[in-house]
Amino acid sequence: MTFSRLLLVIKQTAFNAYTAQEHLARAAGRALTYAPDRMSRLKERHDTHMFQVERITRLLQERGASVTSVMRDEVTPAHVADADLVLALGGDGTTLIASHIMRGDVPLIGINTDRATSVDLATLYRSSEPLDMRRSTGHLCACTSADVEPVLDDVLTGALEPTTLARLRVTVAGAELAPALNDVLVAHPSPGAVSRYSVHVGGGDPGGVDRGAHAHVEGEIASAHDPNSIDSSAPAPLWFHVRSSGIRACTAAGSTAAMRSAGGKPMHFSSRRMQFMDREPIYHDHMPPPSSGHGFYDPDETMTLRWNSRVGRVFLDGAHNTHEVKMGDRITVSANGPTLRLFTSKWFRRNHAEMWPDRREAMREMADDASGPSRWIIDE
């Protein structure tokens, strides 16, 4: 067996969180009760998740593996140091949280314990009730409860190889944060506030950390890193000042998440480039507009920002892992973070191989006929 010391990182469910809040409220003498119908559905999902956790644990033990379990909010690098394989049991969120503490060659596999079926994906985005009961699609997960047994057999015997994925390296005021597998958002904590920051685009070296010009300069999407496109004779660093709703940077793995929803480009999963986009930039007072607000950095290049708002926040792969930023902080983001060996699904690799189909029409067909073909979900 290729792997024998396994660490299970287990999701805490929404049902756990809601019931804990109810218990705390009662202990404080306050009444807090959530809608029974919603709690009933969350309890059903919780039971499904815990059933799969117990089932997967049993499957691994039957195959002779040594299994250690830890809840995802309590996992530490010490747990990973004792394992030769980490399994994230939950969905994409649990997989991302586990990835943040992983370095070196120990691989990770995500297992979706409460998968959204093709019918769910096609129908649950609308309903007769004002409750969003959609499940995780498990984009970063290698398998679901439906196919976990054969996939685990292939992983444990070495028949299945992990995919090596790029991650983002982020520093704030010289301190390095956890590597991001999907994306990084730097923004004001309030979504209604303007984010102010300056991007180094050329001239002098801002502290020895920047090796390329940012694609914030007009016409630079194709030549963003051409030294001739910037006045390199400038005696001091040249900064481009931005007001927007923040800036997002992503890896190839994260290019089909928020970046694609914002109009970005899906990237091949093997790419080591970093894609960025200014969110709702205020360029109307420039004539002509100086930037498209979207572009790429090569692996050996670093995006350097100076934060100009009073407060700010760095969001690493969503809202679970954040870091506060203050005015004057220097922030760097690059795609040269430690790579991650992640077991991925065929669905993931197809969707990151620049083979995106136009799925809207097929989704409409499925919504009209939930028993129809799931052609828009790429399984093979």
N, C-alpha and C positions, 0 to 999 in steps of 0.2 A: 504494500500500500504506500503510495507516494506521500500522503499526509496522514499523520496519526495523532497529533496534538491539536485539537480543534477548539476554537473560541467562538461561542455563540453570543452575538450581540442582539439583544431582544428589545423590540419596540414596546414602549408603554402606550396603551391604547387611549383613545379619547374617552372611553367609558371610565378608565382608571382616573383620568384627570377630573372629569365631572363629578364622580362619586367622592373623590378626595376633597373637592371644593365644598360639597354638601356636608361632609363630615366636619370640616373645619368651621363652617358656618354654624352648625349645631353646637359645637364645642364653645363657640363664642356667644351663644345665646341668640343667634340670628336665624331667621327662616330663609332657606334657599332651596328651591325645588325646581328642577328642570322639567320640561314637558314630558309626560310619561311615554307618549308615542315615540319621541326622539330617543329617549333613554332606552326604550325597548329595542330599537333598531341598533343603537350603539352596543347594547349588551349582546345582541346576536353577532355582531362583528367581532366583539371582544372574545366571545366563546369560540368563534371560528379560528381566530388568530391563535389562541392558547391551545386549541386542539392540534393545530399544525405544528406549533412549537414542540409539544410533547411527542407528536408523531415523528418529527424530524430528529429529535434527540434520540428516540428509540431506534430509528433507522441507522443512525451513526454508531450507536453503541453496539448494535447487532453486527456491524462490520468491523468491530474491534478497535474503534477509535476511542481515545481519551477525550472526554468532552467537559469543558468548563463553560458555565453560563453567567452572563452579567447583563443587567439592564442597560440600555443604551445611554442613559443619563449618568451612569456610574462608571463607564468604561474608561480605562486609563492606559497609557503606553505600557505600563507594567504588565497588564493583561495580555497585550499583543506580544510582548517580548517572550512570553512562555508558549506561544502558539506557532505552528507552521502553516496554519490556514485559519482565516477569520470568516465566519458566516454571519451575515446581517439578516435577521429574521424580522420582516415587517414589510418594507417597501422602499421606495427611492430615498425617503427621508432618513431612514435607519441606515441605509447603505452610505449616504453622504456623511452622516455623523460618524460612522465607523471609520470612513476614509480619512477624516481629519487628524486622527492620531496615528496613522500608519505611515511608516517610512521603510526603506529598505526593500527586500525582495519578498516579504510575506504577502501572498495574494489574498484577495477578498472576493467573496461571492455573495451577491444579494439574492434572497429568496422571497418572493412576494407571497405572503401568507393569506392575503384576502384579495385575490385578483379580481379586477373588473373584467367581466366577460365582454365579448364583442357586442352582445345585445345591450349590456350596461352602457358601454361607450357610445352607442348609437342613440340611446333613448333617455338616459338619466340626466342629460343636460337640460331637459324640460320635463315638467310634471304638473299635476294639478295642485300640488302643495308647495308652499314657499320654503321648502327644506332642500338643501343640496346634499344628496346622499351618494354622490359619485365616489368611486373607489380609485385607488392608485392604479395607474397603468403599468407601473413597474418597469419603466424605461431602462433603468440601470440594473435591473435584476436579470440573472441568467435563467431563471426558471420560476415556475409557480407551483402551488400545491398539486397541480394536475400532472406535472412531469418531473417533480423533484427527485423521485427515486432513480430513474435512469441517468439523470444529469449528475446526481451525487456519485453514482457508481463510476461514471466517466471521469469526474474530477478526482476522486480518491485513488483511482488506478492509473492516473496520468494520461488517459485517453483524450482528455480535453485540456487544451492549453489556454491560459489566461491571455487577455488582450492588454498590451502595454499602452496606457493612455497618458497624455500630457496633463500636467496640473499647473495652476498659476501660483507663482511666488509673490507674496504681498508683504511689504514692510510699511510701518507707520512710525515716523520719528525714529527710524533705525531699528525698531523691534520687528522681528519676523513673525507673521501670523501663521495659522494653520494653512496648509496647501489646499487650494480650492479645485475640486474636480469639475464642477459645472461652470460657475461664474462668480464674479465679484461685482457688487454694486457699491459705489461710494456716493452718498447722498446726504442731504439734510435729514434729520430724524423725522421731521414733519413732512408728509407728502405734499402739503400745500405750500411749503416754503421754497424759495429759490436756493439752489446750490451754486455757490461761487467757488471757482477754482481756476488755477492757471496751469497750463500744460507746457512743458519744455518742448520747443520745436526746433531748436538749433542754436547757433552761436556758441558761446562758451560752455564748458562742461559744468553742470549744476551739481558738483559734489562727487564726480567720478562714477555716477551710477547710470547715466544715460548713454546708450550707444547708437541711437537712431533718431531721426526726426519724426515727430508725430504727424499722422495724416490729417491733422486739423487745418492744413494749409490748402487753399484752393488748388484743385487739379492734382492732388497728390495721391489719389487712390492707386494709381498705377506706379507712381514714383515717390511714394511716401518716404522712402529711405535713401533716396538719391542725394548724396552730399551736395551736389551742384544745385539742387532745388532750394537750398537754404543758404543764406549769406553767412558762410563759415568764417568770414573775416571779422564778424562782430566781436568786439573785445569782451563782451559779457554775455551771459545766457540770454536767449531770446524766448520770451514766454507768450503764449496765446491765452487770452483771458476769456473764460467761458462763464455764462450764466445759463443754467438749465435746471432740469429736475434730477440731475446727477449723471454719473457716467457708469456704464456697465462694460465689463470685459469678460470674455468667455473663452473656454477651450473648445476643441473640436467636439468633445463629448457634450458640452453644454450649448452648442450652437443650435440645437433643435428645441431648446427650452425657451426661456424668456427672450433671448436674442432673436430667434426666428419669429416669435410673436410680434416683436417690435419692427420686423421688416428686414432683419439680418439674413445672412447667407448660411445655409447648412453646410457643414464642413465634413470632409472624409475623416473617419475616426482615427486614422493614422497621422493626421496633420499635427505638427508641432507649433503652428502659428497661433497667435492670439488675436481675436476679433474684438473691436471696441465699438461703442456707439454712445454719443451724447443723447440723453433723454430729453426730448422737447427743448432743444436749445433755442435761446433767444438771439436770433441772428437778424431779425427784421430791421434793426437799426444800423446794420452794416450795408454799404452799397459799393460794390456788389457783395452778396453773401460770401464770407471768406472760407467757408468749409461745408462739406457734406455732413460732417459729424459722424462719419462711419468709415472704418478702414481696418487695417491689419498690421500687426507687428510680427517680425520674424523671431525665431527662438532666441537669437543672440541680442535682441533689442529690448529695451526697458522703457515703459511709459512712466514719466515722472510728473507728479502733480504737486502743487502747493495749494493747501486748503485755505480758502479766503472767507468762508462763513464762520460765524462765531462758534457754532457746533456742527458736528457731522458724525456720520457713522459708516463703518465698513460692514457690509453684509456678505458673509462667505457662504455660498451655496444656500441662499435663503435666509430665514430669520433665526435659525437655531444658534448660529455662531456669529456674533457681532463684536465690533471693537469701536470704542468711542474715538472721535477725532476732534481736535480743537484748532482754532485759527492759527495758521503759521506752520502746521505740521506738514512735513514732506512725506508723500506717499509714492511708493513705487510698485508697479505691477508688471510682471513678465511671465512668459510661458516656460521659463526654465526651472520651474519647481520640480521637486522629486516626482518621478513618474509613479504611476500606480498600476499594479498587475491585477486587473479586474476580469473575472470570468463574465463574459457577455453572451447575450442570446443572438441567434441569427437575425432576429427582428432588429436588434440594435445595430448590428453590422450592416444590414441592408439599408437601414434608414440613415446611416452615416456614410454611405458610399456614393453620394451625389446621384442617387437614383430615386429621388422623391417623386411619387406619383401625385397627380392632382386628385385629392380624395374627397372633394366637396360633394360631387355628384353621387358617389357611392355612399357617402354618409346620409344624403337625403333619401336614397333608396332604402337604406337600412332603417331609418327613422320611420318611413312609411310602412315598412314590412319588417318587423323585428326578426322574423325567421328567415330573412333573405340572406344572400351570401355575404361573407365578411371580406370582400375583395380589397377593402381599403386597409385592412390590417395585414402587414407583411410578416408571414410566419416562416417562410422558407428561403 
